[in-house]
Structures are given as C-alpha cells and as structure tokens.
C-alpha cells in the first residue's frame, strides 16, 4: 500500500502560525482601509479609498496604515494556527465517514488483490537438479539471505498535504472549524476592528483597550457581533475550502508534474480563485459585522444593522469595502495557504513514512 509521511499536531500549529503572522503584517493596511470604509458616520456616503488613505497619512503618518497590527497579530497567529489544526482534525475524522470521504480516497483504501497466474510448467513432487520450477516455488526453496532484497517504498509525490474529502465534507469541515475558532477569538476580533476604526482613537495599547471594552460594554461586549461574524465566516470558510480543493484538483489535471509548475503556484492560484468567490458571496455579512462591532449602540442586532446600512447607503452599502476585502482576502489566502501547505510538504519529506492519510494530531 502506498505510504505517506505522518503529520503531527505541532506541524499544523507551526505552519498555521507562520502563515498567520506573514499575512497579518503584510496586509494590515488593506484591513484598516476596509474597516474605515465600512464603519459609517458623517460623510461616509462619499468616502473613497484614495481620500481615506490621504486622511490617515495626514493625521497619523504612514505608520497609521498599520494601526491595529498588534491585535491583528495576537488574533491571527494563534487563530490561524488553531484554525488549520482544527480543520485538519475535523477532516481526519470526516475522512472515516463514507458520506464525506473522497471517492478516490475510498478507492485507494481498498486496492484489488493481485492475482497470481497458475504456473504453466508442471512441477515434479520430488524436484531434482534438472527440474524447472516456477518462480514462486523457486523463491520458496531459495535461502532468505540470497533472495531478500531491501524494499524501499517511494516517498509521496502528492502536490497537496491535506486529506481529501468530498465537497460536502470540505464544506462542513471549513464551516465548523472557522466558527469554533472564531468564537474563541471573538474578543480580539472586536478589539482589532475598533483599533482600525477612527472612532476609537483613544486606544493606545491592547490591555487598555480590553479594559475599556469591558468597562463600557461588559463581558458581553467581548462577543459583540459574533452572530454576524459566524454568519459571515461559516459560509465563507465552507465555500472557500470547497473551491480551494476543487481548484487544486483541476489545476493538477491541467498542469501535470512534467510541466514543472511549482506547488506554490498551484496552491496560490487555487487560493486566490476560491477567496474571490467566497468573499463576494459573504460581503453583506461582513458589513453587518463591522457596524455591530464599531457602533454597537446603533447596531445592537443584525436586523437593526441591516436596516441602518440600507438607510445610509442602500443596497450598495452592503458591499462597501468589497474591493479592498477581495484584494485583502485573495492576498491573505494566497500567502496563508501557500505557506501552510508548503511547510507541511517540507515537513512530510523530513518525517518517517507512515500509512496513507495518517494524521497524528496528538
């Protein structure tokens, strides 16, 4: 049976943390601009990206474009690590359920038994020196020392480090993993959004911001906007994983190994395509989430937030900042998933060989 290297929990955590740190630092300006465009307030109807950039630089200098990087890193590094680990754990569990397992994985798990043809040469019951034996019999009589050859199983040449699932399995795994991790890290999501908003200029350090949030909104404020966040993240993550895996599958067929297309190009291209589609679909939920976290008094429920956005800007208001979010998500996904799978494939090459699909998440 083909064998591939085992992947342990620390592999997924380390790969996810590195990808989260890289994307957080590189793409923070896009996240900040998206929040400023969505936050609402006076004159928000005419706000444009170029005007917003000029205003930020005039008020805070170029470093102002990276305002909120600390809470973003605090949220993204453990968040992305936990997300990839949780996603991998869920995928490993779902791969044992026939309804969610990939058809190709099921076929590989039960290979056909090789049939040995009957020997065409008659075998004498008492073989002498001149008797011709078929290969199996000759091998049986030979000494182990003379016939045993070292058998080395080839290393996996897979262009993906992830366990394969059906589309339904990918959808469920992505949605559950993202929602679970999102709930744990929602307090940092609230702080990140407020740091990026111009409405909370008094936030100068993470501890003080956290204290201010609890004092003004109570413990409930730490989970402000979670419902809207889940309504955005669950479908986004599920749709993303489905498109990402399909994209890799299609790209692997179009660009065969002999063409020499790097794994990084295949992974990043699939990530960008999946991210653009999933981001556009979930943009309205993102706008609602931002309003609820930046101005909870005016947007205390999803219904009120939806009504306020429609009142302020009409239907286009639900897609405010979408271009920036698409750009940010596409770049973030390309970086995060390329780094994540690249590190895992590298670690696979360094690890001992283990059974197919084995994921020692312990």
C-alpha positions in Angstrom: 0.0 0.0 0.0 1.4 3.5 -0.8 2.6 5.3 2.2 3.0 9.0 3.1 4.7 10.8 5.9 2.8 11.4 9.2 1.8 14.9 10.2 1.7 15.8 13.9 -0.2 18.5 15.7 2.8 20.7 16.0 3.3 20.7 12.3 -0.2 22.1 11.7 0.1 24.6 14.5 3.6 25.8 13.4 2.6 26.1 9.8 -0.6 27.9 10.6 1.1 30.4 13.0 3.8 31.2 10.4 1.2 31.8 7.7 -0.9 33.9 10.0 2.0 36.1 11.0 3.1 36.7 7.4 -0.4 37.6 6.1 -1.2 39.8 9.2 1.8 42.1 8.9 1.8 42.3 5.1 -1.9 43.0 4.6 -2.8 45.1 7.6 -3.2 48.4 5.6 -5.9 46.8 3.4 -7.8 45.6 6.5 -7.6 49.0 8.1 -8.9 50.8 4.9 -11.8 48.2 4.6 -12.9 48.9 8.2 -12.7 52.7 7.7 -14.9 52.4 4.6 -17.5 50.3 6.3 -17.7 52.0 9.7 -20.3 54.6 8.6 -20.6 58.0 10.2 -20.9 61.5 8.8 -19.8 61.8 5.2 -19.5 58.1 4.8 -21.5 58.1 1.6 -18.8 59.9 -0.2 -15.8 58.2 1.3 -13.3 56.8 -1.2 -10.1 54.8 -0.8 -7.7 57.5 -2.0 -9.3 60.1 0.2 -9.2 57.8 3.2 -5.5 57.0 2.6 -4.6 60.7 2.4 -6.6 61.4 5.6 -4.9 58.6 7.5 -1.4 59.7 6.5 -2.2 63.3 7.2 -3.4 62.5 10.7 -1.2 59.6 11.8 1.6 59.4 9.3 2.4 56.4 7.1 2.7 54.2 10.2 -1.1 54.9 10.7 -1.8 52.5 7.9 -0.6 49.7 10.2 -2.7 50.8 13.2 -4.2 47.7 14.7 -1.4 45.4 13.7 -0.8 44.2 17.3 -4.4 43.0 17.9 -4.3 41.5 14.4 -1.2 39.6 15.1 -2.5 38.5 18.5 -5.6 37.3 16.8 -4.2 35.9 13.6 -1.1 33.9 14.8 -2.9 31.7 17.3 -6.1 32.0 15.3 -4.8 30.7 12.0 -2.7 28.0 13.8 -5.8 26.8 15.7 -8.0 27.1 12.5 -5.6 24.9 10.5 -5.2 22.4 13.3 -8.9 22.2 13.9 -9.6 21.9 10.2 -7.1 19.1 9.9 -8.6 17.3 12.9 -12.1 17.6 11.5 -11.0 16.5 8.1 -9.2 13.5 9.5 -12.4 12.5 11.4 -14.7 13.1 8.4 -12.4 11.0 6.1 -13.5 7.9 8.1 -17.2 8.6 7.3 -18.1 7.2 3.8 -20.6 10.0 3.2 -17.8 12.6 3.4 -14.8 10.7 2.2 -13.4 11.4 -1.2 -14.3 8.7 -3.8 -10.6 8.5 -4.9 -9.6 8.0 -1.2 -12.1 5.2 -0.8 -10.8 3.5 -3.9 -7.2 3.8 -2.7 -8.1 2.3 0.7 -9.3 -0.9 -0.8 -6.9 -1.9 -3.6 -7.7 -5.0 -5.7 -5.9 -8.2 -4.7 -3.2 -9.1 -7.2 -4.0 -12.4 -9.0 -1.0 -14.7 -9.5 -1.4 -16.7 -12.7 -1.2 -20.5 -12.4 2.2 -21.9 -13.4 2.4 -23.2 -17.0 5.3 -25.5 -16.2 4.5 -28.8 -14.5 6.1 -29.2 -11.1 7.6 -32.5 -10.0 6.8 -33.6 -6.5 10.5 -34.5 -5.9 12.4 -31.9 -7.8 15.8 -32.8 -8.9 18.7 -30.8 -10.2 17.3 -30.6 -13.7 13.7 -29.8 -12.7 12.4 -26.4 -13.8 10.4 -24.7 -11.1 8.0 -21.8 -11.4 9.2 -18.6 -9.8 7.1 -18.9 -6.6 8.4 -22.4 -5.9 12.0 -21.4 -6.7 11.8 -18.5 -4.4 10.4 -20.6 -1.6 13.4 -23.0 -1.9 15.9 -20.3 -2.0 17.5 -19.1 1.2 16.3 -15.8 2.6 19.8 -14.4 2.6 20.1 -15.0 -1.1 16.7 -13.7 -2.1 15.7 -11.0 0.4 16.2 -7.6 -1.3 15.8 -4.2 0.5 12.5 -2.8 -0.5 12.1 1.0 -0.2 8.7 2.5 -0.6 8.8 5.7 -2.7 8.1 8.9 -1.0 4.8 10.6 -1.7 4.8 12.9 -4.6 1.4 14.4 -3.8 1.0 18.1 -4.5 -1.2 18.5 -1.5 -0.6 17.9 2.2 -4.3 17.7 3.0 -6.6 14.7 3.4 -9.1 14.5 0.5 -12.8 14.8 1.2 -16.0 15.1 -0.8 -17.4 18.6 -1.5 -19.9 18.1 1.4 -17.1 17.1 3.7 -15.0 20.2 2.8 -18.0 22.5 3.3 -18.8 21.1 6.7 -15.1 21.0 7.9 -14.4 24.6 6.8 -17.6 26.0 8.4 -17.3 24.1 11.7 -13.6 24.9 12.1 -13.9 28.6 11.3 -17.0 29.1 13.6 -15.4 27.3 16.5 -12.1 29.2 16.4 -14.0 32.5 15.7 -16.0 32.2 18.9 -12.8 31.7 21.0 -11.1 34.6 19.4 -14.0 37.0 19.0 -12.8 39.4 21.8 -9.6 40.0 19.7 -11.7 40.4 16.6 -13.7 43.2 18.3 -10.5 44.9 19.5 -9.0 44.6 16.1 -12.0 46.2 14.4 -12.1 49.0 16.9 -8.4 49.7 16.6 -8.8 50.0 12.8 -11.8 52.3 13.2 -11.3 56.1 13.5 -14.0 56.1 16.3 -11.6 54.7 18.9 -8.5 56.9 18.6 -8.0 56.7 22.4 -7.0 53.0 22.1 -3.2 53.1 22.6 -2.4 49.7 24.0 -4.1 46.3 23.9 -4.5 45.9 27.7 -6.1 49.4 28.0 -8.4 48.7 25.0 -9.5 45.5 26.5 -10.2 47.2 29.9 -12.1 50.0 28.2 -14.2 47.5 26.2 -15.2 45.5 29.4 -15.9 48.7 31.3 -18.2 50.2 28.7 -19.9 47.1 27.3 -19.3 44.4 30.0 -18.2 40.9 29.2 -21.0 40.7 26.6 -19.1 43.3 24.7 -16.3 40.8 24.1 -18.6 38.8 21.9 -20.3 41.7 20.2 -21.1 40.9 16.6 -20.3 37.2 16.9 -23.6 36.2 15.3 -22.9 38.4 12.3 -19.3 37.1 12.3 -20.5 33.5 12.3 -23.0 34.3 9.5 -20.0 35.6 7.5 -17.3 33.1 8.5 -19.2 29.8 8.4 -20.3 30.1 4.8 -17.1 31.8 3.8 -14.8 29.1 5.2 -17.0 26.2 3.9 -17.3 27.7 0.4 -13.6 28.6 0.4 -12.4 25.1 1.2 -14.7 23.6 -1.4 -13.5 25.9 -4.2 -9.8 25.6 -3.0 -9.8 21.8 -3.1 -11.6 21.8 -6.5 -9.2 24.4 -7.8 -6.2 22.2 -6.8 -7.8 19.2 -8.4 -8.5 21.0 -11.7 -5.0 22.6 -11.7 -3.3 19.3 -11.1 -5.0 17.9 -14.2 -4.2 20.9 -16.3 -0.6 21.3 -15.2 0.9 17.8 -14.9 4.1 17.2 -13.0 6.2 17.0 -16.2 5.3 20.7 -16.9 7.3 21.7 -13.8 4.7 24.0 -12.4 5.7 24.7 -8.7 3.4 23.6 -5.9 3.4 27.2 -4.6 1.9 28.5 -7.9 -0.8 25.8 -7.9 -1.7 26.4 -4.3 -1.7 30.2 -4.5 -3.7 30.2 -7.7 -6.4 28.0 -6.2 -6.4 30.1 -3.0 -7.0 33.3 -4.9 -9.8 31.9 -7.0 -11.5 30.4 -4.0 -11.1 33.5 -1.9 -12.5 35.9 -4.5 -15.7 33.8 -5.0 -16.3 33.2 -1.3 -15.6 36.9 -0.4 -18.1 38.3 -2.8 -20.8 35.9 -1.6 -20.2 36.9 2.1 -19.6 40.6 1.7 -23.0 41.7 3.1 -22.5 39.8 6.4 -19.0 41.4 6.7 -20.5 44.9 6.5 -23.1 44.0 9.2 -20.4 42.5 11.4 -18.3 45.7 11.2 -21.2 48.0 12.0 -22.2 45.9 15.1 -18.6 45.9 16.5 -17.7 49.5 15.8 -21.1 51.1 16.8 -23.0 48.6 19.0 -25.4 51.2 20.3 -26.8 52.0 16.9 -26.4 48.4 15.6 -27.3 46.2 18.6 -28.9 43.5 16.5 -28.5 42.1 13.0 -31.9 43.4 12.0 -31.0 47.0 13.1 -27.7 46.9 11.5 -29.2 45.8 8.2 -31.8 48.5 8.3 -29.2 51.2 9.2 -26.9 50.2 6.3 -29.8 50.2 3.9 -30.9 53.6 5.2 -27.5 55.1 4.9 -26.3 53.7 1.5 -29.0 51.5 0.0 -28.1 48.1 -1.4 -24.6 49.1 -2.5 -23.9 49.7 1.2 -23.8 46.0 1.8 -20.8 45.8 -0.5 -18.8 48.8 0.9 -15.2 48.0 1.0 -15.7 44.8 -1.0 -12.9 45.6 -3.5 -10.5 46.0 -0.6 -11.8 42.9 1.2 -11.5 40.9 -2.0 -7.9 42.1 -2.5 -7.0 41.5 1.1 -8.6 38.1 1.3 -7.1 37.0 -2.0 -3.6 38.0 -1.0 -4.1 36.7 2.5 -5.4 33.3 1.3 -2.6 33.0 -1.3 0.0 33.7 1.4 -1.6 31.7 4.2 -2.4 28.5 2.3 0.7 28.5 0.2 2.9 28.9 3.3 0.8 26.3 5.2 0.9 23.6 2.6 4.4 24.4 1.6 5.7 24.0 5.2 3.6 20.8 5.6 5.0 19.3 2.4 8.5 20.2 3.5 7.9 18.5 6.9 6.5 15.5 5.2 9.7 15.0 3.3 11.6 15.1 6.6 9.3 12.7 8.6 9.4 8.9 8.6 7.0 7.1 6.3 3.5 6.2 7.6 0.2 4.9 6.4 -1.8 6.9 3.8 -4.0 9.6 5.3 -2.4 9.2 8.8 -2.5 12.4 10.7 -1.1 12.0 14.2 -2.8 15.1 15.7 -1.6 14.5 19.2 
